[in-house]
Amino acid sequence: MAPFSIEDLRSATDPAWFERGRRYHSQGRVRSLRLRPGGITAVVEGTRPYRVELVWGRGLPATVCSCPLGRDGAPWCKHAVAVALAWLASGAEEPEPSASPPDLRGFLSAQEPEWLVEQLLELAEEDPAVRARLEGAAGADAAVDTARADLEQAIADYAPDPDGWGPEGATGERHLAPAIDTLDVLAGYGYGAEVVELAREAAALFDDVHGGHEDGLSDRLHELAEG
């Protein structure tokens, strides 16, 4: 027996979001509905594809959605409602209890230093943000140039959300946000003056490339530029 009903879902949801979620479900927008330990996942075709996760607990599941409302922590957006309705309609069994997360700290602590070095170097080759942070920890001047190149590329790749929701709905947010985070890390390593200069350059580039668009990421750049 399902741990919740359509009426439970309706009672917990804003009426407008419930109706839009019901419409999405009836239109067949829920794709790749899968059971996993502790919950279910699916992709919902909205303004763009959004990934939804329902995490089982007592009563209604907790919801995680990659849409702007979901990223802001709002429960039961229309995408989550659509997934819940799809699961109820499918008659699928409840997911198995979630397994305990792996003890990565314990695993890494037991490894040889040489192996750990190789893994970090491979990550640094694949991810400029990781490389810049490692170079910053080492006190290398190259950290500034690495961070600058990564930030410039991230700004070029970034496409602000056309619906005006903010950075969470934009294309390239997952590249630009970590690139800006790297500036905070470098400041903590003693690159304060360099970070201010980098942020000023990046803020000017962002304004130029994106026509003065403002969102949470552009605000962060301007805040860092003020020192």
C-alpha positions as CSV (number, residue, x, y, z in Angstrom):
1,M,0.0,0.0,0.0
2,A,1.3,3.5,-0.9
3,P,2.4,5.5,2.1
4,F,0.5,8.5,0.8
5,S,-2.5,9.3,-1.4
6,I,-3.4,11.8,-4.0
7,E,-5.4,13.6,-1.4
8,D,-2.4,13.7,0.9
9,L,-0.4,15.2,-1.9
10,R,-3.1,17.7,-2.7
11,S,-3.4,18.9,0.9
12,A,0.4,19.4,1.1
13,T,0.7,21.3,-2.1
14,D,-0.1,24.8,-3.3
15,P,-3.3,24.4,-5.4
16,A,-1.7,26.1,-8.5
17,W,1.4,23.8,-8.3
18,F,-0.7,20.7,-7.8
19,E,-2.8,21.5,-10.8
20,R,0.2,22.2,-13.0
21,G,1.9,19.0,-11.7
22,R,-1.3,17.1,-12.5
23,R,-1.3,18.5,-16.0
24,Y,2.4,17.6,-16.5
25,H,1.7,14.1,-15.5
26,S,-1.4,13.8,-17.8
27,Q,0.7,15.2,-20.6
28,G,3.3,12.4,-20.2
29,R,6.1,14.7,-19.2
30,V,7.5,12.4,-16.6
31,R,10.4,10.3,-18.0
32,S,12.8,7.7,-16.7
33,L,10.9,7.0,-13.5
34,R,13.1,4.7,-11.4
35,L,13.1,3.1,-8.0
36,R,16.3,3.4,-6.1
37,P,17.2,2.6,-2.4
38,G,15.3,5.1,-0.3
39,G,13.3,6.8,-3.0
40,I,12.5,7.3,-6.6
41,T,14.0,9.5,-9.3
42,A,12.7,10.9,-12.6
43,V,13.2,13.5,-15.2
44,V,10.3,16.0,-16.0
45,E,10.1,17.9,-19.2
46,G,9.3,21.4,-18.1
47,T,10.8,24.7,-19.6
48,R,13.8,22.4,-19.7
49,P,14.4,18.9,-18.3
50,Y,14.5,18.9,-14.5
51,R,15.7,16.0,-12.4
52,V,13.4,15.1,-9.4
53,E,14.1,12.9,-6.5
54,L,11.5,11.8,-3.9
55,V,13.1,10.6,-0.7
56,W,11.0,8.1,1.3
57,G,10.3,8.8,5.0
58,R,7.2,8.8,7.2
59,G,4.2,10.1,5.4
60,L,4.9,12.2,2.3
61,P,8.3,11.9,0.8
62,A,10.8,14.7,0.9
63,T,11.4,16.3,-2.5
64,V,14.5,17.4,-4.3
65,C,14.1,19.1,-7.7
66,S,16.7,20.9,-9.9
67,C,14.2,23.6,-10.9
68,P,14.6,27.1,-9.4
69,L,11.8,26.5,-6.8
70,G,13.3,23.2,-5.8
71,R,16.8,24.6,-5.6
72,D,15.4,27.3,-3.2
73,G,14.1,24.5,-1.0
74,A,10.4,24.8,-1.8
75,P,8.6,21.5,-1.2
76,W,6.3,20.0,-3.9
77,C,6.9,22.1,-7.0
78,K,4.9,21.1,-10.0
79,H,7.7,18.7,-11.2
80,A,7.7,16.8,-7.9
81,V,3.9,16.6,-7.9
82,A,4.0,15.1,-11.4
83,V,6.6,12.5,-10.4
84,A,4.5,11.5,-7.3
85,L,1.4,11.2,-9.4
86,A,3.3,9.1,-12.0
87,W,4.5,6.8,-9.2
88,L,1.0,6.4,-7.7
89,A,-0.4,5.7,-11.2
90,S,2.3,3.1,-12.0
91,G,1.3,0.8,-9.1
92,A,5.0,0.3,-8.5
93,E,6.3,-1.2,-5.3
94,E,7.8,1.0,-2.6
95,P,11.6,1.5,-2.8
96,E,13.9,-0.5,-0.6
97,P,15.4,1.2,2.4
98,S,18.5,3.3,1.6
99,A,21.9,1.7,2.2
100,S,24.4,3.3,4.6
101,P,26.7,5.8,2.7
102,P,30.2,4.6,2.1
103,D,32.9,5.7,4.6
104,L,35.0,7.6,2.1
105,R,37.1,9.3,4.8
106,G,38.0,5.9,6.2
107,F,38.8,4.5,2.8
108,L,41.0,7.5,1.8
109,S,42.8,7.4,5.2
110,A,43.8,3.8,4.5
111,Q,45.4,4.5,1.1
112,E,49.0,5.0,0.3
113,P,50.1,8.7,-0.1
114,E,51.4,8.1,-3.7
115,W,47.9,6.8,-4.8
116,L,46.2,9.8,-3.3
117,V,48.6,12.2,-5.0
118,E,47.9,10.5,-8.4
119,Q,44.2,10.8,-7.9
120,L,44.4,14.5,-7.0
121,L,46.7,15.2,-10.0
122,E,44.2,13.5,-12.3
123,L,41.3,15.6,-10.9
124,A,43.4,18.7,-11.3
125,E,44.0,17.9,-15.0
126,E,40.3,17.4,-15.5
127,D,39.0,20.3,-13.4
128,P,40.6,23.8,-13.5
129,A,38.9,24.8,-10.2
130,V,40.6,21.8,-8.4
131,R,43.9,22.8,-10.0
132,A,43.7,26.4,-8.9
133,R,42.9,25.4,-5.4
134,L,45.8,23.0,-5.2
135,E,48.1,25.6,-6.7
136,G,46.8,28.1,-4.2
137,A,47.4,25.7,-1.3
138,A,51.0,25.3,-2.6
139,G,51.4,29.1,-2.7
140,A,52.0,29.0,-6.5
141,D,51.6,32.2,-8.6
142,A,50.0,30.0,-11.3
143,A,46.9,29.7,-9.1
144,V,45.8,33.2,-10.2
145,D,46.2,32.5,-13.9
146,T,44.4,29.2,-13.6
147,A,41.5,30.7,-11.7
148,R,41.3,33.6,-14.3
149,A,41.2,31.3,-17.3
150,D,38.5,29.1,-15.6
151,L,36.4,32.1,-14.6
152,E,36.6,33.6,-18.1
153,Q,35.5,30.3,-19.7
154,A,32.7,29.8,-17.2
155,I,31.4,33.3,-17.9
156,A,31.5,32.7,-21.7
157,D,29.7,29.4,-21.2
158,Y,27.0,30.9,-18.9
159,A,23.6,31.5,-20.3
160,P,21.2,33.4,-17.9
161,D,17.8,31.8,-17.2
162,P,15.4,33.1,-19.9
163,D,12.5,32.9,-17.4
164,G,14.3,35.2,-15.0
165,W,14.3,32.8,-12.1
166,G,17.9,33.4,-11.3
167,P,21.2,31.4,-11.7
168,E,19.7,28.1,-10.6
169,G,17.7,28.0,-13.9
170,A,20.6,29.1,-16.1
171,T,22.8,27.1,-18.4
172,G,26.4,26.8,-17.2
173,E,25.6,27.6,-13.5
174,R,27.4,24.4,-12.4
175,H,30.6,25.7,-14.0
176,L,30.4,29.4,-13.0
177,A,29.4,28.9,-9.3
178,P,32.4,26.7,-8.5
179,A,34.7,29.1,-10.4
180,I,33.5,31.9,-8.2
181,D,33.9,29.7,-5.1
182,T,37.5,29.2,-6.1
183,L,38.1,32.9,-5.5
184,D,36.9,32.6,-1.9
185,V,39.3,29.7,-1.4
186,L,42.2,31.6,-2.9
187,A,41.4,34.6,-0.6
188,G,41.7,32.2,2.3
189,Y,45.1,31.1,1.1
190,G,46.4,34.7,1.1
191,Y,45.6,35.9,-2.4
192,G,43.3,38.7,-1.2
193,A,44.5,41.5,-3.5
194,E,44.7,39.1,-6.5
195,V,41.2,37.9,-5.8
196,V,39.8,41.5,-5.7
197,E,41.4,42.2,-9.1
198,L,40.2,38.9,-10.6
199,A,36.7,39.6,-9.4
200,R,36.7,43.1,-10.9
201,E,37.8,41.7,-14.2
202,A,35.3,39.0,-14.1
203,A,32.4,41.3,-13.1
204,A,33.2,43.6,-16.0
205,L,33.4,40.7,-18.4
206,F,30.1,39.3,-17.1
207,D,28.3,42.6,-17.5
208,D,29.8,43.0,-21.0
209,V,29.0,39.5,-22.2
210,H,25.5,39.3,-20.7
211,G,24.3,42.8,-21.3
212,G,24.2,43.9,-17.7
213,H,22.1,40.9,-16.6
214,E,22.0,40.7,-12.8
215,D,21.5,37.5,-10.7
216,G,23.0,35.9,-7.6
217,L,26.2,35.0,-9.4
218,S,26.9,38.5,-10.8
219,D,26.1,39.9,-7.3
220,R,28.8,37.6,-5.8
221,L,31.4,38.8,-8.3
222,H,30.6,42.4,-7.5
223,E,30.8,41.7,-3.8
224,L,34.2,40.1,-4.2
225,A,35.3,43.0,-6.3
226,E,34.7,45.3,-3.4
227,G,37.2,43.4,-1.3
